[in-house]
Amino acid sequence: MTVRDLARPRHDINHVLVYGQSLSSGWEGWPALSVAPRTDSLMLGRSVRALEEAAPAWTPVDGAAFRPLAATVQPPGAGGPLSPDAVAALRPGDVALGETVAEAAVHGWRARQLAAGAASPGAARLLASVCGVGGRSIEALSRGAEPALFDRLTGCVAAARAAAEALGLSYGVAAWLLLQGENNVVGADGCLTDGPGYAARLARLHADVTAHVAQGAAGQGAAPALFIYQTSGDCADETLAIAQAQLDYALGHPGCFLAAPVYPVTSKGWHLDANGYRWLGAQFGKVMHRVLTLGQGWRPLHPLRARQDGRVLEVDFHVPVPPLRWGAPFAGHRRHQPREGGFAVRDSDGEVGIERIDIAGPCSLRMVLARPPGAGAVLRYADRTRQGRGCLHDSDGEVADECFAPDAAFGAPPAPDIAAVLGTPYPLMNWCTAFAMPIRPATQPVPLAAWGILR
C-alpha cells in the first residue's frame, strides 16, 4: 500500500474517527476552547462524543443530525453537554470530558484544504467523531473483547452513513486517529506490556478497522489512513517498550503515520489540559493535510543509526524540516529542561554519563561520553529517568490557526511560561520521538532491523 492507495476526502461527508483511551476522549480537557465553529466541518449530534463514554453502543447526543463542529464538556460516564455554569463549578481533578484533539485536527485540516484550493466551502465536508473509552488497554479496545467497545466504531459509522444517505449525500471514512498506550505502559489490569505483543495487537486493530469499519460499516473499498501519537511524558517508563513499538509500527506499516509524541504540550499530569489537546490536535491536522491532501509521505523526527567510537557517539536522524534544534517542552504548565537534553546511555554496568552533546549537522548529534559504553549499551531518549521528555525538535516553522488561550487551570496569574505564550499560535515544529536504540561500534553500522524497526 502507498499513500496513493489510501482513502481520500472525496465524498460529500468524509468521516474522521478518533479512538483510544482517555486522551482520545478529552479527559480533564475543560473548559473547552473550540466552542465556536471555525470551518464548515461537522459533528454528529451535539458533541463529537456519544451520550455514554463506555457503552458498546455509540449513541449520538440528541439525535443523529449533522451540526457544526464545536467542542463541548460532558460529565464522565454519561450525559449531554454541561452548561457554562456547570463547567465553571468543576474543581481541579474532575475528569469531565472536554476539548479533544478532534476539533483542532479536523478544523486545521479543513482550513488547509480550503486555503490550498483542494476543496470548496460546503463541498466534501469533514465530519469528526470520538469513539474512545478512558482507561482501556489495546486488548480491551480490540475487536472480540468483552464488552464489545470496538462496536462503538461500527455503530458510529453506521449512524453517520445513514444520516448522510437520508440527505442524499455520499459518505466515507477518510481517516482515523488512535490515541492509546498508557494502560499498556503501566500494565493496568494485567494487560500486555511488551513491545512485540503490543505491535501485534496494533496490527490486528489496524486491519480490523479497515475490514469491519471502513469496508464493512462504511461500505468503501479504500483503507482509511491511521494517524497515531506516541505515548510519552508523565506516562513514560524506563524501557520505552510501548513507545518504541508505536514508532516501529508507524515506520514499518504503510497507511500508518505517527504524527507526534505527546510530551511537548501542556497538561494536567497524565491528561492534557484544553490547550494541550488543541495543540496536539493541530499537529494531527498538519500531518493529515500533508498526507491526504498533498499526497506526501510522512515520518516523524526519529533516529536512523548510531555510530560509537570509544567515548564518542554520533547519531543520525530523519528530520522532517532540517536542521535540528534544541527547545524546551512543557511539563504541566512550565517549560522543562531534562538532563542531557532527554538522552540517556545505559549498559550492563549502569548509566554512562554524557559529558557533552552537540548538534553536529542538520540531521545529526555528537555526544562525548564519560567512558566507552560496554556490553548491552542502549541509547534512550525521553524515558522515565528524563521525565518522559526531551529537548530535540526540527525547524518546521508552521503554526496552528489557534492560539494559546486563557484557562482556569493555569491559575491567576498564570505561571510565567504560560503568560509568555498566551495569544500566540501553537508552534508546530516536530519533536523527536521517544526511542531505545542499541549502541554498536562504528565498524558495525546499526541496521534499522537491529533495534526493532519492522520493515
Buried (B, 14 or more C-beta within 10 A) or exposed (E): EEBEEBBBBEBBBBBBBBBBBBBBBBBBBBBBBBBEBBBBBBBBBBBBBBBBBBBBEBBBBEEBBBBEBBBBBBBBEEBBBBEEEBBEEBEEEBBBBBBBBBBBBBBBBBBBBBEEEBBEEEEBBBBBBBBBBBBBBBBBBBBEBEEBBBBBBBBBBBBBBEBBEEEEBBBBBBBBBBBBBBBBBBEBEEBBBEBEBBBBBBBBBBEBBBEBBBBBBBEBEBBBBBBBBBBBBBBBBEBBBBBBBBBBBBBBBEBBBBBBBBBBBBBBEBBBBBBBBBBBBBBBBBBBBBBBBEEEEBBBBBBBBBBBEEBBBBBBBBBBBBEBBBBBBBBBBEBBEBEBBBBBBBBEEEEBEBEEBEBBBEBBBBBBBEEBBEEEBBBBBBBBBBBBBBBBBBBBEBBBBBBBBBBBBBEEEBBEBBBEBBEEBBBBBBBBBBBBBEBBBEEEEBEBEEBBBBE
